[in-house]
Amino acid sequence: MTTSTSPGPLRLVAATAAQRRVARTLAMEPGGPPTLRARIAGQVVRATVKTAWQCAPDSPAGMTRMQRVVGAVARLQAVPPGVSTAPQDLGACTAEWVRAGTPDERRVVLHLHGGAYFFGSPRLYRPFSWRLSAATGRPVLALDYRLAPRHTPADALEDALAAYDFLLHRGYRARDVVVAGDSAGGHLTLALLLELKKRGAPLPAAAVCLSPWVDLCCEADSHRLNRRTEYLLPADKLARLGRRYCRGKDDDDPVFSPRRGDLSGLPPLMVMASGAEILRDDARDVAARARAAGVHAVYQEWDGQAHVFPLFAGFVPEGRAAFRHIAEFLRAAKA
């Protein structure tokens, strides 16, 4: 009797040094020590971004100054040949379409960028967005939601709802939409899902949260334990900012939803974080609570990485590997 077996995954035959580097990158999994490139990137981020944020005053003027610095960096971001970008007007806010190659136009990713709700933009995130489009094989709509100090996280949530409604009215079915967000955008992703559920609206096929800032009040132990190993976020500054956002809010306010909300009924969820960052416990907690609520939730923790390390995929091998893991999660979730 003959027994048939399905073939395993094809392996790259690495004949050159360059091919071996590619093979190592593709094979990367969470759990190992950080690469030298990841450690170097972390130190550079600490010396630049974290120091700049730490030195900025805790005031609207300080926020605006930080926005200008980040905006100058964003103007330097470019995309490689074969990647296209196009603006999209959404009324109260704008967005940017990012397409790598010829993606499947029947499906889409709605991306919500990070930046503590007061800085960041689709242009700053172009190196991330084009890799997300390439990895998932679909266009990315990167939302340019309204920012503090002129606006609030509640305004950002309204913008995310408007962007999601725009995609549905454009002809996308909810099951063809994936929502992805990092840091504050991870918080916004979860708040969006919970608000859609509250309204009885159709939910997207899946969600991806990278280093989500789930608890704006910053009460998890890792905010204290990892303050020295955190490469990007100044713990005290983030906590003061979060408390300002939450001041005067009721317990059922959407700002608190990811921390206290009922996660049952949400679509498949992938959560990724660094074991060295202050938001580690936020990520662990939301993944554990999602599983307890019956949600298919995948959690990955990468050792020694910077906050939202896929942002630095142009230099950090683990960042490039993260996009492969995101694509594999979406395939497994049939999203």
KOLKEKE-227435 format. One record per residue (C-alpha): residue in three letters; chain; x, y, z. Coordinates in steps of 0.5 Angstrom, whole numbers. Layout:
% residues N
resn ALA&chain A&xx X&yy Y&zz Z
...
***
This chain:
% residues 335
resn MET&chain A&xx 0&yy 0&zz 0
resn THR&chain A&xx 3&yy 7&zz -2
resn THR&chain A&xx 2&yy 13&zz 3
resn SER&chain A&xx 2&yy 20&zz 0
resn THR&chain A&xx 5&yy 26&zz 4
resn SER&chain A&xx 4&yy 33&zz 2
resn PRO&chain A&xx 11&yy 36&zz 1
resn GLY&chain A&xx 14&yy 41&zz 6
resn PRO&chain A&xx 15&yy 48&zz 5
resn LEU&chain A&xx 21&yy 50&zz -1
resn ARG&chain A&xx 27&yy 52&zz 2
resn LEU&chain A&xx 32&yy 57&zz -1
resn VAL&chain A&xx 39&yy 54&zz -3
resn ALA&chain A&xx 44&yy 59&zz -1
resn ALA&chain A&xx 50&yy 58&zz -5
resn THR&chain A&xx 52&yy 65&zz -4
resn ALA&chain A&xx 53&yy 70&zz 2
resn ALA&chain A&xx 48&yy 74&zz 0
resn GLN&chain A&xx 43&yy 68&zz -1
resn ARG&chain A&xx 45&yy 66&zz 6
resn ARG&chain A&xx 43&yy 72&zz 9
resn VAL&chain A&xx 36&yy 72&zz 6
resn ALA&chain A&xx 35&yy 65&zz 8
resn ARG&chain A&xx 37&yy 67&zz 16
resn THR&chain A&xx 32&yy 73&zz 15
resn LEU&chain A&xx 27&yy 68&zz 13
resn ALA&chain A&xx 28&yy 63&zz 18
resn MET&chain A&xx 28&yy 68&zz 24
resn GLU&chain A&xx 23&yy 66&zz 30
resn PRO&chain A&xx 22&yy 70&zz 36
resn GLY&chain A&xx 25&yy 67&zz 42
resn GLY&chain A&xx 33&yy 68&zz 40
resn PRO&chain A&xx 38&yy 74&zz 42
resn PRO&chain A&xx 37&yy 80&zz 38
resn THR&chain A&xx 42&yy 81&zz 32
resn LEU&chain A&xx 48&yy 86&zz 32
resn ARG&chain A&xx 44&yy 90&zz 27
resn ALA&chain A&xx 38&yy 90&zz 32
resn ARG&chain A&xx 42&yy 92&zz 38
resn ILE&chain A&xx 46&yy 98&zz 34
resn ALA&chain A&xx 39&yy 100&zz 32
resn GLY&chain A&xx 36&yy 100&zz 39
resn GLN&chain A&xx 42&yy 105&zz 41
resn VAL&chain A&xx 41&yy 110&zz 35
resn VAL&chain A&xx 34&yy 110&zz 37
resn ARG&chain A&xx 35&yy 111&zz 44
resn ALA&chain A&xx 40&yy 117&zz 42
resn THR&chain A&xx 36&yy 120&zz 37
resn VAL&chain A&xx 28&yy 119&zz 38
resn LYS&chain A&xx 28&yy 118&zz 46
resn THR&chain A&xx 33&yy 123&zz 47
resn ALA&chain A&xx 29&yy 128&zz 43
resn TRP&chain A&xx 22&yy 126&zz 46
resn GLN&chain A&xx 25&yy 127&zz 53
resn CYS&chain A&xx 28&yy 134&zz 52
resn ALA&chain A&xx 21&yy 136&zz 49
resn PRO&chain A&xx 17&yy 140&zz 54
resn ASP&chain A&xx 11&yy 137&zz 57
resn SER&chain A&xx 6&yy 142&zz 54
resn PRO&chain A&xx 2&yy 144&zz 47
resn ALA&chain A&xx 8&yy 148&zz 45
resn GLY&chain A&xx 13&yy 142&zz 46
resn MET&chain A&xx 8&yy 137&zz 42
resn THR&chain A&xx 8&yy 142&zz 37
resn ARG&chain A&xx 16&yy 142&zz 37
resn MET&chain A&xx 16&yy 135&zz 36
resn GLN&chain A&xx 11&yy 134&zz 31
resn ARG&chain A&xx 16&yy 139&zz 27
resn VAL&chain A&xx 22&yy 135&zz 28
resn VAL&chain A&xx 18&yy 128&zz 26
resn GLY&chain A&xx 15&yy 132&zz 20
resn ALA&chain A&xx 22&yy 134&zz 18
resn VAL&chain A&xx 24&yy 127&zz 18
resn ALA&chain A&xx 18&yy 124&zz 14
resn ARG&chain A&xx 20&yy 129&zz 8
resn LEU&chain A&xx 26&yy 124&zz 8
resn GLN&chain A&xx 22&yy 118&zz 7
resn ALA&chain A&xx 22&yy 115&zz 0
resn VAL&chain A&xx 19&yy 109&zz -3
resn PRO&chain A&xx 23&yy 104&zz -8
resn PRO&chain A&xx 21&yy 103&zz -15
resn GLY&chain A&xx 15&yy 99&zz -16
resn VAL&chain A&xx 11&yy 102&zz -10
resn SER&chain A&xx 6&yy 107&zz -11
resn THR&chain A&xx 3&yy 112&zz -7
resn ALA&chain A&xx -4&yy 116&zz -8
resn PRO&chain A&xx -7&yy 121&zz -3
resn GLN&chain A&xx -14&yy 120&zz -1
resn ASP&chain A&xx -19&yy 125&zz 2
resn LEU&chain A&xx -24&yy 123&zz 8
resn GLY&chain A&xx -27&yy 129&zz 10
resn ALA&chain A&xx -25&yy 131&zz 17
resn CYS&chain A&xx -18&yy 128&zz 15
resn THR&chain A&xx -14&yy 125&zz 10
resn ALA&chain A&xx -10&yy 118&zz 8
resn GLU&chain A&xx -5&yy 115&zz 3
resn TRP&chain A&xx -6&yy 109&zz -1
resn VAL&chain A&xx 1&yy 105&zz -1
resn ARG&chain A&xx 1&yy 99&zz -6
resn ALA&chain A&xx 7&yy 95&zz -7
resn GLY&chain A&xx 7&yy 92&zz -14
resn THR&chain A&xx 1&yy 89&zz -17
resn PRO&chain A&xx -3&yy 88&zz -10
resn ASP&chain A&xx -10&yy 84&zz -10
resn GLU&chain A&xx -15&yy 90&zz -10
resn ARG&chain A&xx -21&yy 86&zz -7
resn ARG&chain A&xx -17&yy 86&zz -1
resn VAL&chain A&xx -14&yy 92&zz 4
resn VAL&chain A&xx -11&yy 93&zz 10
resn LEU&chain A&xx -13&yy 99&zz 14
resn HIS&chain A&xx -6&yy 102&zz 18
resn LEU&chain A&xx -7&yy 106&zz 24
resn HIS&chain A&xx 0&yy 109&zz 25
resn GLY&chain A&xx 3&yy 110&zz 32
resn GLY&chain A&xx 6&yy 116&zz 35
resn ALA&chain A&xx 3&yy 117&zz 42
resn TYR&chain A&xx -3&yy 121&zz 39
resn PHE&chain A&xx 1&yy 127&zz 38
resn PHE&chain A&xx 6&yy 125&zz 32
resn GLY&chain A&xx 7&yy 121&zz 26
resn SER&chain A&xx 4&yy 121&zz 19
resn PRO&chain A&xx 3&yy 116&zz 13
resn ARG&chain A&xx 9&yy 119&zz 10
resn LEU&chain A&xx 13&yy 118&zz 16
resn TYR&chain A&xx 11&yy 110&zz 16
resn ARG&chain A&xx 12&yy 109&zz 8
resn PRO&chain A&xx 18&yy 104&zz 9
resn PHE&chain A&xx 13&yy 100&zz 14
resn SER&chain A&xx 7&yy 101&zz 9
resn TRP&chain A&xx 10&yy 99&zz 3
resn ARG&chain A&xx 13&yy 93&zz 6
resn LEU&chain A&xx 6&yy 91&zz 9
resn SER&chain A&xx 3&yy 92&zz 2
resn ALA&chain A&xx 8&yy 87&zz -1
resn ALA&chain A&xx 8&yy 82&zz 5
resn THR&chain A&xx 0&yy 82&zz 5
resn GLY&chain A&xx -1&yy 82&zz -3
resn ARG&chain A&xx -6&yy 88&zz -2
resn PRO&chain A&xx -6&yy 95&zz -2
resn VAL&chain A&xx -5&yy 99&zz 5
resn LEU&chain A&xx -10&yy 105&zz 6
resn ALA&chain A&xx -5&yy 109&zz 12
resn LEU&chain A&xx -10&yy 114&zz 16
resn ASP&chain A&xx -7&yy 121&zz 17
resn TYR&chain A&xx -12&yy 122&zz 23
resn ARG&chain A&xx -12&yy 128&zz 27
resn LEU&chain A&xx -7&yy 129&zz 33
resn ALA&chain A&xx -6&yy 132&zz 40
resn PRO&chain A&xx -5&yy 138&zz 42
resn ARG&chain A&xx -11&yy 140&zz 38
resn HIS&chain A&xx -15&yy 134&zz 38
resn THR&chain A&xx -16&yy 128&zz 42
resn PRO&chain A&xx -16&yy 120&zz 42
resn ALA&chain A&xx -23&yy 121&zz 41
resn ASP&chain A&xx -22&yy 125&zz 35
resn ALA&chain A&xx -17&yy 120&zz 32
resn LEU&chain A&xx -23&yy 114&zz 33
resn GLU&chain A&xx -28&yy 118&zz 29
resn ASP&chain A&xx -23&yy 118&zz 24
resn ALA&chain A&xx -21&yy 111&zz 24
resn LEU&chain A&xx -29&yy 110&zz 24
resn ALA&chain A&xx -30&yy 114&zz 18
resn ALA&chain A&xx -24&yy 111&zz 14
resn TYR&chain A&xx -27&yy 104&zz 16
resn ASP&chain A&xx -34&yy 106&zz 13
resn PHE&chain A&xx -30&yy 109&zz 7
resn LEU&chain A&xx -27&yy 102&zz 5
resn LEU&chain A&xx -34&yy 99&zz 6
resn HIS&chain A&xx -38&yy 104&zz 2
resn ARG&chain A&xx -32&yy 103&zz -4
resn GLY&chain A&xx -34&yy 96&zz -4
resn TYR&chain A&xx -30&yy 92&zz 0
resn ARG&chain A&xx -33&yy 87&zz 4
resn ALA&chain A&xx -32&yy 87&zz 12
resn ARG&chain A&xx -29&yy 80&zz 11
resn ASP&chain A&xx -24&yy 83&zz 6
resn VAL&chain A&xx -21&yy 88&zz 11
resn VAL&chain A&xx -15&yy 88&zz 16
resn VAL&chain A&xx -14&yy 93&zz 21
resn ALA&chain A&xx -7&yy 94&zz 23
resn GLY&chain A&xx -4&yy 99&zz 28
resn ASP&chain A&xx 2&yy 100&zz 32
resn SER&chain A&xx 3&yy 103&zz 39
resn ALA&chain A&xx -2&yy 108&zz 40
resn GLY&chain A&xx -5&yy 106&zz 33
resn GLY&chain A&xx -5&yy 99&zz 36
resn HIS&chain A&xx -10&yy 102&zz 42
resn LEU&chain A&xx -14&yy 105&zz 36
resn THR&chain A&xx -14&yy 99&zz 33
resn LEU&chain A&xx -17&yy 96&zz 39
resn ALA&chain A&xx -22&yy 102&zz 40
resn LEU&chain A&xx -24&yy 101&zz 33
resn LEU&chain A&xx -26&yy 94&zz 34
resn LEU&chain A&xx -30&yy 95&zz 40
resn GLU&chain A&xx -34&yy 101&zz 38
resn LEU&chain A&xx -36&yy 97&zz 31
resn LYS&chain A&xx -38&yy 91&zz 36
resn LYS&chain A&xx -42&yy 96&zz 40
resn ARG&chain A&xx -45&yy 99&zz 34
resn GLY&chain A&xx -47&yy 92&zz 31
resn ALA&chain A&xx -43&yy 94&zz 25
resn PRO&chain A&xx -39&yy 88&zz 21
resn LEU&chain A&xx -32&yy 87&zz 24
resn PRO&chain A&xx -26&yy 86&zz 19
resn ALA&chain A&xx -23&yy 79&zz 18
resn ALA&chain A&xx -17&yy 80&zz 23
resn ALA&chain A&xx -13&yy 85&zz 26
resn VAL&chain A&xx -5&yy 86&zz 28
resn CYS&chain A&xx -3&yy 90&zz 34
resn LEU&chain A&xx 5&yy 92&zz 34
resn SER&chain A&xx 7&yy 94&zz 41
resn PRO&chain A&xx 0&yy 96&zz 43
resn TRP&chain A&xx -1&yy 102&zz 48
resn VAL&chain A&xx -7&yy 98&zz 51
resn ASP&chain A&xx -7&yy 102&zz 58
resn LEU&chain A&xx -6&yy 109&zz 57
resn CYS&chain A&xx -5&yy 110&zz 64
resn CYS&chain A&xx 1&yy 106&zz 64
resn GLU&chain A&xx 0&yy 102&zz 70
resn ALA&chain A&xx 3&yy 95&zz 68
resn ASP&chain A&xx 9&yy 93&zz 71
resn SER&chain A&xx 13&yy 93&zz 65
resn HIS&chain A&xx 13&yy 101&zz 65
resn ARG&chain A&xx 17&yy 100&zz 71
resn LEU&chain A&xx 21&yy 94&zz 70
resn ASN&chain A&xx 23&yy 96&zz 63
resn ARG&chain A&xx 24&yy 103&zz 63
resn ARG&chain A&xx 32&yy 102&zz 63
resn THR&chain A&xx 32&yy 97&zz 57
resn GLU&chain A&xx 26&yy 101&zz 53
resn TYR&chain A&xx 30&yy 104&zz 47
resn LEU&chain A&xx 25&yy 109&zz 44
resn LEU&chain A&xx 19&yy 111&zz 49
resn PRO&chain A&xx 21&yy 115&zz 55
resn ALA&chain A&xx 16&yy 112&zz 61
resn ASP&chain A&xx 15&yy 118&zz 65
resn LYS&chain A&xx 13&yy 122&zz 59
resn LEU&chain A&xx 8&yy 117&zz 56
resn ALA&chain A&xx 5&yy 116&zz 63
resn ARG&chain A&xx 4&yy 123&zz 64
resn LEU&chain A&xx 1&yy 124&zz 57
resn GLY&chain A&xx -4&yy 118&zz 58
resn ARG&chain A&xx -6&yy 121&zz 64
resn ARG&chain A&xx -8&yy 127&zz 61
resn TYR&chain A&xx -12&yy 124&zz 55
resn CYS&chain A&xx -16&yy 120&zz 60
resn ARG&chain A&xx -17&yy 126&zz 65
resn GLY&chain A&xx -25&yy 127&zz 66
resn LYS&chain A&xx -27&yy 120&zz 62
resn ASP&chain A&xx -32&yy 115&zz 64
resn ASP&chain A&xx -30&yy 108&zz 65
resn ASP&chain A&xx -34&yy 106&zz 59
resn ASP&chain A&xx -31&yy 111&zz 55
resn PRO&chain A&xx -27&yy 109&zz 48
resn VAL&chain A&xx -21&yy 111&zz 51
resn PHE&chain A&xx -21&yy 106&zz 56
resn SER&chain A&xx -24&yy 100&zz 52
resn PRO&chain A&xx -18&yy 96&zz 50
resn ARG&chain A&xx -16&yy 96&zz 57
resn ARG&chain A&xx -23&yy 94&zz 61
resn GLY&chain A&xx -27&yy 92&zz 55
resn ASP&chain A&xx -31&yy 86&zz 53
resn LEU&chain A&xx -26&yy 83&zz 48
resn SER&chain A&xx -31&yy 77&zz 46
resn GLY&chain A&xx -33&yy 77&zz 39
resn LEU&chain A&xx -27&yy 80&zz 36
resn PRO&chain A&xx -24&yy 77&zz 30
resn PRO&chain A&xx -17&yy 74&zz 30
resn LEU&chain A&xx -12&yy 78&zz 33
resn MET&chain A&xx -4&yy 78&zz 32
resn VAL&chain A&xx 0&yy 82&zz 38
resn MET&chain A&xx 7&yy 83&zz 37
resn ALA&chain A&xx 12&yy 86&zz 42
resn SER&chain A&xx 19&yy 87&zz 45
resn GLY&chain A&xx 21&yy 83&zz 51
resn ALA&chain A&xx 25&yy 90&zz 53
resn GLU&chain A&xx 20&yy 95&zz 52
resn ILE&chain A&xx 15&yy 98&zz 57
resn LEU&chain A&xx 9&yy 96&zz 53
resn ARG&chain A&xx 11&yy 89&zz 54
resn ASP&chain A&xx 6&yy 87&zz 59
resn ASP&chain A&xx 0&yy 91&zz 55
resn ALA&chain A&xx 1&yy 87&zz 49
resn ARG&chain A&xx 1&yy 80&zz 54
resn ASP&chain A&xx -5&yy 82&zz 57
resn VAL&chain A&xx -9&yy 84&zz 51
resn ALA&chain A&xx -7&yy 77&zz 48
resn ALA&chain A&xx -9&yy 73&zz 54
resn ARG&chain A&xx -15&yy 77&zz 55
resn ALA&chain A&xx -17&yy 76&zz 48
resn ARG&chain A&xx -16&yy 68&zz 49
resn ALA&chain A&xx -20&yy 68&zz 55
resn ALA&chain A&xx -26&yy 71&zz 51
resn GLY&chain A&xx -25&yy 66&zz 46
resn VAL&chain A&xx -22&yy 70&zz 41
resn HIS&chain A&xx -16&yy 67&zz 36
resn ALA&chain A&xx -10&yy 71&zz 39
resn VAL&chain A&xx -3&yy 70&zz 37
resn TYR&chain A&xx 2&yy 73&zz 41
resn GLN&chain A&xx 10&yy 74&zz 39
resn GLU&chain A&xx 15&yy 77&zz 44
resn TRP&chain A&xx 22&yy 78&zz 41
resn ASP&chain A&xx 28&yy 79&zz 45
resn GLY&chain A&xx 32&yy 86&zz 46
resn GLN&chain A&xx 28&yy 89&zz 40
resn ALA&chain A&xx 26&yy 97&zz 40
resn HIS&chain A&xx 19&yy 99&zz 41
resn VAL&chain A&xx 15&yy 97&zz 34
resn PHE&chain A&xx 22&yy 94&zz 31
resn PRO&chain A&xx 18&yy 93&zz 24
resn LEU&chain A&xx 19&yy 100&zz 23
resn PHE&chain A&xx 27&yy 99&zz 22
resn ALA&chain A&xx 26&yy 93&zz 18
resn GLY&chain A&xx 31&yy 97&zz 13
resn PHE&chain A&xx 36&yy 95&zz 17
resn VAL&chain A&xx 34&yy 90&zz 22
resn PRO&chain A&xx 33&yy 83&zz 20
resn GLU&chain A&xx 28&yy 82&zz 25
resn GLY&chain A&xx 24&yy 87&zz 23
resn ARG&chain A&xx 24&yy 84&zz 16
resn ALA&chain A&xx 22&yy 77&zz 19
resn ALA&chain A&xx 16&yy 80&zz 23
resn PHE&chain A&xx 13&yy 82&zz 16
resn ARG&chain A&xx 13&yy 74&zz 14
resn HIS&chain A&xx 10&yy 73&zz 21
resn ILE&chain A&xx 4&yy 78&zz 20
resn ALA&chain A&xx 3&yy 75&zz 13
resn GLU&chain A&xx 3&yy 68&zz 15
resn PHE&chain A&xx -2&yy 70&zz 21
resn LEU&chain A&xx -7&yy 73&zz 16
resn ARG&chain A&xx -6&yy 66&zz 11
resn ALA&chain A&xx -8&yy 62&zz 17
resn ALA&chain A&xx -13&yy 66&zz 19
resn LYS&chain A&xx -16&yy 66&zz 12
resn ALA&chain A&xx -16&yy 74&zz 13
***
